[in-house]
Amino acid sequence: MDSFDLLVIGGGINGAAVARDAAGRGLKVLLVEKDDLASHTSSASSKLIHGGLRYLEQYDFRLVREALHEREIMLRTAPHLVHPLKFVLPDPPGGRPWWMIRAGLILYDLLAGRGSLPRSRGVAKGDEGLRAPLKPGLKLATYWDAAVDDSRLVALNAVDARERGAEIATRTEFLSARREGDRWITDLSGGRTISAGMIVNAAGPWVAEVLGQRLGEQGRSRVRLVKGSHIVVPRLYEGDHAYILQQDDGRVVFALPYGDFNLIGTTDIPVDAPEDARITADEIAYLCDAANAYFIRRTNPEDLIWSYAGVRSLYDDGATSAKDISRDFHLELDGAEGPRLLSVFGGKITTARALATDVLDRLGVRGIKFTATSPLPGGNVTPGFNAWLEEIGRWMPAPMLTRLSRAYGTRLDRILDGVESLADMGRHFGADLYEREVRHMIDEEFARTADDVLWRRSKLGLRLTQAQQDALAGWISHEVA
């Protein structure tokens, strides 16, 4: 029977961040995930690293300050994945008073401290670039946050954890565990039984089920499940900036650049179970209406390129409205005798690194705290790397090079080792996806299926035809087997 210091349940962003931090502090770690990494909530986000401007209205200044601090760390340690993003904030007639919006943006800047991003400002009436897509008569301001490839962020945390000694077991379900002395004896799918000194339950929407039904423990904390849905539509405007759209019900909806498309989201709908992660016609209509209230170019349900929904596990703080529930995380440490158990409630992708640090501190794990300064795999970008990209650009199409460099950073050299032309990249599956990249995803990033490749390690499912996707699936099933 294999023995570990720590068992982490859940391969979303929180579980992957905990595994990375724990392995780096010297623990022998096993992470188990019943599906692929980031299969659920962590690949269904708004793709943002942000402080949460709207949380200022809830007076949650500590959460905003911490998230803005984490934003700066992510910009520094994962510059290939996390990119500055300008937001345009239109003020609709009858909306929040303009002085309140400007005051909120100034406070947002103050809480960010001396960060690397520009400060907020008003938009002059003559700035047609930002105003052109919008209906006339709106006051505008801009501020900055950051965009992220959420599912790749999870994968790279897991890659770093493995390289620091952790075992990452995807397609492995946690079944049950029992205390025996100072150890957890744990049963996993496939007939595997392991021993662990501690367990971190980071199962996201399944945290309460794992705690009560599989661990047999009675937790004090409660979880609220909230569904967030998004739609991908043809471009509503040119440019790499985003818009934050205030709604009559007090919510905000983002319109974000997403390659050749725009991403619009999110909703906040209470649900009863994690399996309720399906976008509804009402949500699609809500998001279309949210965009149509501001943009000249209309969005209709039949225009959708893609849509997705994820169920977020939020700590039940007693708020009556889903939009008012805090996005802060809550950690519950079991008080029973014997091996320790900690469950994670809530949290957001921006603060996952800080959450992991707090988890290990609560468990009393010592060791060097490295995650605030150590780059994620591929994040050690230097001027020399940029010069190397210029050389590759002589034979690789610019859009392909941009996508690959943003996905892999300096680890692109592992994909391109010995490659001098597209002909050296192996089989071409469609769009700009080649065999070399797919093999890297399989060998280095835990990908096992076409969906892993097309919808989590990349978003090339938006560009490949169904026939091309089927051909890729057939090739992977042969290669993985």
C-alpha positions in Angstrom: 0.0 0.0 0.0 1.4 3.4 -1.1 1.9 5.9 1.7 1.6 9.7 1.3 1.9 12.7 3.6 -1.1 14.4 2.0 -4.0 13.3 -0.2 -5.7 16.1 -2.1 -9.2 15.4 -3.4 -10.1 17.5 -6.5 -8.3 18.5 -9.6 -9.6 22.0 -10.0 -7.6 25.2 -9.4 -7.7 24.9 -5.6 -6.7 21.3 -5.5 -3.9 21.8 -8.0 -2.6 24.9 -6.2 -2.6 23.0 -2.8 -0.7 20.0 -4.4 1.9 22.4 -5.9 2.5 24.3 -2.7 2.6 21.1 -0.6 5.0 19.3 -2.9 7.3 22.3 -2.9 7.3 22.3 0.9 8.6 18.8 0.8 5.5 16.7 1.4 4.8 13.4 -0.5 1.6 14.3 -2.2 -1.1 12.5 -4.1 -3.8 14.4 -6.0 -6.9 12.5 -7.2 -9.4 13.8 -9.7 -12.3 11.6 -11.0 -12.3 13.3 -14.4 -9.7 15.5 -16.2 -8.0 18.4 -14.5 -10.3 21.5 -14.6 -13.2 19.4 -16.0 -15.8 21.4 -14.2 -15.9 24.8 -12.4 -12.2 25.7 -13.1 -12.7 25.6 -16.9 -16.1 27.4 -16.8 -15.0 30.7 -15.4 -15.0 34.2 -16.9 -11.2 33.7 -17.7 -10.3 36.7 -15.4 -7.7 37.4 -12.8 -9.3 40.3 -11.0 -10.0 42.1 -7.8 -13.7 42.0 -8.2 -14.8 45.6 -8.6 -18.4 44.9 -7.7 -17.3 43.5 -4.4 -16.6 47.0 -3.2 -20.4 47.5 -3.0 -20.5 44.7 -0.5 -17.8 46.4 1.5 -15.6 43.4 1.1 -12.4 45.5 1.0 -10.2 42.7 2.4 -11.1 40.3 -0.4 -10.6 42.9 -3.1 -7.2 43.9 -1.6 -6.0 40.3 -1.4 -7.3 39.5 -4.9 -5.5 42.6 -6.4 -2.3 41.5 -4.6 -2.7 38.0 -6.1 -3.3 39.6 -9.5 0.1 41.2 -9.4 1.7 37.9 -8.4 0.1 36.1 -11.3 1.2 38.8 -13.7 4.7 38.3 -12.5 4.8 34.5 -12.2 2.7 33.5 -15.2 3.2 36.2 -17.8 2.5 33.8 -20.6 -0.9 32.9 -19.3 -2.0 36.1 -17.5 -2.2 39.3 -19.6 -3.3 42.9 -18.7 -6.8 43.7 -19.9 -8.4 47.1 -20.2 -12.0 47.3 -19.1 -14.4 50.0 -20.4 -17.2 50.8 -17.9 -20.2 52.5 -19.5 -22.7 54.3 -17.2 -26.3 53.8 -18.4 -29.0 56.4 -17.8 -30.6 55.8 -14.4 -27.6 53.7 -13.3 -25.2 54.3 -10.4 -24.3 57.9 -9.9 -21.2 58.8 -11.9 -19.4 60.2 -8.9 -19.9 56.8 -7.2 -18.4 55.0 -10.1 -15.4 57.3 -10.2 -15.0 57.0 -6.4 -15.2 53.2 -6.7 -12.5 53.1 -9.4 -10.2 55.4 -7.3 -10.7 53.1 -4.3 -9.9 50.1 -6.6 -6.7 51.7 -7.6 -5.7 52.5 -4.0 -6.4 48.9 -2.9 -4.1 47.7 -5.7 -1.2 49.7 -4.4 1.8 50.3 -6.6 1.0 47.6 -9.1 2.2 47.3 -12.7 -1.2 48.1 -14.4 -2.3 51.5 -15.4 -4.7 53.5 -13.2 -8.4 54.1 -14.0 -9.4 57.2 -16.0 -12.4 58.8 -17.7 -12.8 58.5 -21.4 -13.0 61.6 -23.5 -16.0 62.2 -25.8 -13.7 62.1 -28.8 -12.3 58.6 -28.1 -14.2 56.9 -30.9 -12.3 53.7 -30.6 -13.9 52.8 -27.3 -17.3 54.5 -28.0 -17.9 53.3 -31.6 -19.4 49.9 -30.7 -21.7 51.4 -28.0 -25.0 53.1 -28.2 -24.6 56.9 -27.9 -24.9 59.0 -24.8 -23.0 56.9 -22.3 -20.3 58.2 -19.9 -17.3 55.9 -20.0 -14.4 55.2 -17.7 -11.6 52.6 -18.0 -9.7 50.5 -15.5 -7.4 47.5 -15.7 -7.5 43.8 -14.6 -6.1 40.7 -16.3 -7.2 37.8 -18.5 -6.2 34.2 -18.0 -6.5 30.8 -19.6 -8.2 29.2 -16.6 -7.9 25.5 -17.4 -4.3 25.9 -18.5 -3.6 27.6 -15.2 -4.9 24.5 -13.5 -2.8 22.2 -15.7 0.4 24.1 -15.1 -0.1 24.1 -11.4 -0.4 20.3 -11.6 2.6 20.0 -13.9 4.7 22.0 -11.4 3.4 19.9 -8.5 4.4 16.7 -10.4 7.9 18.1 -11.1 8.3 18.8 -7.4 7.4 15.2 -6.6 3.6 14.9 -6.4 1.6 12.2 -8.1 -1.2 13.5 -10.1 -3.9 10.8 -10.6 -6.6 11.9 -13.1 -9.5 9.6 -13.9 -9.2 8.3 -10.3 -12.1 8.7 -8.0 -11.9 9.0 -4.3 -14.4 6.5 -2.8 -14.0 6.5 0.9 -11.5 6.8 3.8 -11.3 5.8 7.5 -9.1 6.8 10.3 -6.7 4.2 11.6 -4.4 5.6 14.3 -2.6 8.6 12.8 -3.3 7.7 9.2 -6.2 7.8 6.7 -6.7 4.5 4.9 -8.3 5.5 1.6 -10.0 3.5 -1.1 -9.7 4.8 -4.7 -11.3 3.6 -8.0 -9.4 0.9 -9.8 -9.0 -1.1 -6.6 -6.2 1.1 -5.2 -5.8 1.6 -1.5 -3.4 4.2 -0.1 -2.4 5.6 3.3 -2.2 9.3 4.0 -1.3 11.4 7.0 -3.6 14.3 6.0 -6.5 14.9 3.6 -7.5 18.2 1.9 -11.0 18.0 0.5 -10.9 20.5 -2.4 -13.8 18.8 -4.4 -15.5 22.1 -5.3 -19.2 21.6 -5.9 -18.8 18.1 -4.4 -17.1 19.3 -1.2 -20.2 18.6 1.0 -20.8 15.2 -0.6 -17.2 14.1 -0.1 -17.3 15.3 3.5 -20.5 13.8 4.6 -21.0 10.7 2.4 -17.5 9.5 1.6 -15.6 10.6 4.7 -18.5 10.2 7.0 -17.8 13.5 8.8 -20.3 16.1 10.0 -19.0 19.5 8.9 -20.1 22.8 10.4 -19.9 24.8 7.2 -22.5 24.9 4.5 -22.2 25.3 0.8 -24.3 27.3 -1.7 -24.2 26.1 -5.3 -24.4 28.9 -7.9 -24.4 28.4 -11.7 -22.5 30.8 -13.9 -23.2 30.6 -17.6 -21.4 32.2 -20.6 -22.0 32.5 -24.3 -19.5 33.0 -27.2 -20.7 35.1 -30.1 -19.3 36.7 -33.2 -17.2 39.8 -32.6 -19.3 42.8 -31.3 -16.3 45.2 -31.6 -12.7 45.4 -32.7 -9.8 45.6 -30.2 -8.4 43.7 -27.2 -10.3 45.6 -24.5 -13.3 44.4 -22.6 -16.6 46.0 -21.4 -18.3 45.7 -18.0 -22.0 46.1 -18.4 -24.2 47.1 -15.5 -27.6 45.5 -15.4 -30.9 46.7 -14.0 -31.0 43.9 -11.4 -27.7 45.1 -9.9 -25.5 42.5 -11.6 -22.7 43.1 -14.0 -22.0 41.2 -17.2 -18.6 41.1 -18.9 -18.1 41.3 -22.7 -14.6 40.0 -23.3 -12.3 39.5 -26.3 -12.0 35.8 -27.0 -9.8 35.2 -30.1 -12.0 35.8 -33.1 -15.1 36.0 -30.9 -16.5 37.7 -27.8 -17.3 36.0 -24.5 -20.3 37.3 -22.6 -21.1 36.3 -19.0 -21.8 35.5 -16.3 -25.1 34.6 -14.7 -25.7 33.8 -11.0 -28.4 31.2 -10.7 -28.8 29.1 -7.5 -28.9 25.3 -8.2 -29.4 22.2 -6.2 -26.6 19.9 -7.5 -23.3 20.0 -9.4 -25.0 18.1 -12.2 -27.1 21.2 -13.0 -24.2 22.8 -15.0 -26.3 23.4 -18.1 -27.0 26.7 -19.6 -30.8 27.4 -20.1 -32.7 29.3 -22.8 -33.5 31.9 -20.2 -29.9 32.5 -19.3 -29.0 32.8 -23.0 -31.7 35.4 -23.4 -30.5 37.3 -20.3 -27.0 37.5 -21.7 -28.1 38.5 -25.1 -30.3 41.2 -23.6 -27.4 42.4 -21.4 -25.2 42.9 -24.5 -28.0 44.4 -26.6 -28.6 47.1 -23.9 -25.2 48.6 -24.7 -23.9 47.5 -28.1 -25.1 48.7 -31.5 -24.6 45.3 -33.1 -27.3 43.0 -31.8 -26.7 39.5 -30.4 -29.4 36.9 -30.8 -29.6 33.3 -29.4 -29.2 31.9 -33.0 -25.8 33.7 -33.2 -24.2 31.6 -30.6 -20.9 29.9 -31.5 -20.6 28.1 -28.2 -21.9 28.3 -24.6 -20.9 26.7 -21.3 -22.0 26.7 -17.7 -20.2 25.8 -14.4 -21.4 25.3 -10.9 -19.5 27.3 -8.3 -19.2 26.1 -4.7 -19.6 29.2 -2.5 -19.4 29.3 1.3 -22.9 29.9 2.7 -22.5 33.2 4.5 -26.2 33.7 4.9 -26.7 36.2 2.0 -30.2 36.0 0.5 -29.2 36.7 -3.1 -26.8 34.6 -5.1 -25.0 37.7 -6.4 -24.3 38.9 -2.9 -22.7 35.7 -1.6 -19.0 36.4 -0.8 -16.5 34.9 -3.2 -14.0 34.6 -0.4 -12.9 31.1 0.7 -13.6 29.4 4.0 -11.4 26.6 5.4 -12.8 24.1 7.9 -10.3 22.0 9.9 -11.9 18.9 11.4 -11.4 18.8 15.1 -11.4 15.0 15.6 -8.5 13.1 17.0 -6.1 11.4 14.7 -5.1 12.4 11.1 -6.1 15.8 10.0 -8.8 16.7 7.5 -9.4 20.1 6.0 -12.3 21.1 3.7 -12.3 24.0 1.3 -15.5 26.0 0.8 -15.7 28.7 -1.8 -12.9 30.7 -3.3 -12.1 32.0 -6.8 -9.5 31.3 -9.4 -7.7 34.6 -8.6 -7.0 33.7 -5.0 -6.2 30.0 -5.4 -2.5 30.5 -4.6 -3.2 32.4 -1.4 -5.8 29.7 -0.5 -3.2 27.0 -0.9 -0.8 28.9 1.4 -3.5 29.3 4.0 -4.4 25.6 3.8 -0.9 24.4 4.5 -0.4 26.9 7.2 -3.6 25.7 8.9 -2.4 22.1 8.7 0.9 23.2 10.3 3.1 22.3 7.3 6.4 24.0 7.4 8.8 24.6 4.6 9.8 27.4 2.2 6.8 29.4 0.8 7.8 29.7 -2.8 4.7 30.2 -4.8 4.6 34.0 -4.7 8.0 34.3 -6.4 8.5 31.0 -8.4 7.2 31.1 -12.0 4.8 28.6 -13.2 6.1 26.3 -15.9 6.9 28.4 -18.9 6.7 31.7 -17.0 10.5 32.5 -16.9 10.1 34.8 -19.8 13.2 36.9 -20.7 14.2 39.2 -23.6 16.1 36.3 -25.0 12.9 34.3 -25.3 11.3 37.2 -27.3 14.2 37.2 -29.6 13.8 33.4 -30.1 10.2 33.9 -31.0 11.2 36.4 -33.7 13.3 33.7 -35.3 10.4 31.2 -35.2 8.2 33.8 -36.7 10.1 33.5 -40.0 8.4 30.1 -40.7 5.4 29.9 -38.3 2.2 31.9 -39.0 1.9 34.9 -36.6 -1.5 33.8 -35.1 -0.2 30.3 -34.4 3.0 31.7 -32.8 1.0 34.0 -30.6 -1.3 31.2 -29.4 1.6 28.8 -28.7 3.8 31.3 -26.9 0.8 32.4 -24.7 0.0 28.8 -23.9 3.4 27.4 -23.2 5.8 30.3 -22.6 9.4 29.2 -22.5 8.3 25.5 -22.6 7.5 26.0 -26.2 11.1 25.0 -26.8 10.1 21.4 -25.7 7.5 21.3 -28.5 9.8 22.8 -31.1 13.0 20.9 -30.3 14.4 20.0 -33.7 11.6 21.7 -35.5 12.5 24.1 -38.4 9.3 24.2 -40.4 5.6 23.3 -40.2 6.4 20.1 -42.0 8.4 19.0 -38.9 5.4 19.5 -36.6 3.9 16.1 -37.6 0.3 15.4 -38.5 -1.9 18.4 -39.0 -5.3 18.0 -37.3 -6.8 21.3 -38.4 -6.6 25.0 -37.5 -3.1 25.3 -36.2 -3.0 22.1 -34.2 -0.2 19.7 -35.0 0.9 16.4 -33.7 3.9 17.8 -31.8 1.7 19.9 -29.6 -0.8 17.1 -29.0 2.0 14.8 -28.0 3.2 17.4 -25.5 -0.2 17.7 -24.0 -0.4 13.9 -23.6 3.1 13.4 -22.3 3.5 16.5 -20.1 0.0 17.9 -19.3 -2.1 14.8 -18.4 -4.4 15.0 -21.5 -6.0 11.7 -22.4 -8.9 12.6 -24.8 -9.8 14.9 -27.6 -11.9 17.0 -25.2 -8.9 17.4 -22.9 -6.9 18.8 -25.9 -9.6 20.9 -27.6 -11.6 22.3 -24.7 -9.2 22.5 -21.7 -5.6 22.5 -22.8 -6.7 24.8 -25.7 -9.9 26.1 -27.0 -9.4 24.9 -30.5 -12.7 23.1 -30.4 -14.1 26.4 -31.5 -12.1 26.1 -34.8 -12.0 22.5 -35.7 -14.8 20.9 -37.7 -16.6 17.9 -36.2 -14.9 15.6 -38.7 -11.5 17.0 -37.6 -12.4 16.5 -34.0 -13.4 13.0 -34.6 -10.1 12.3 -36.5 -8.2 13.7 -33.5 -10.2 11.5 -31.1 -9.4 8.4 -33.1 -5.7 9.3 -33.3 -5.5 10.0 -29.5 -7.3 6.8 -28.6 -4.7 4.8 -30.6 -1.7 6.7 -29.1 -2.9 6.7 -25.5 -3.8 3.1 -25.5 
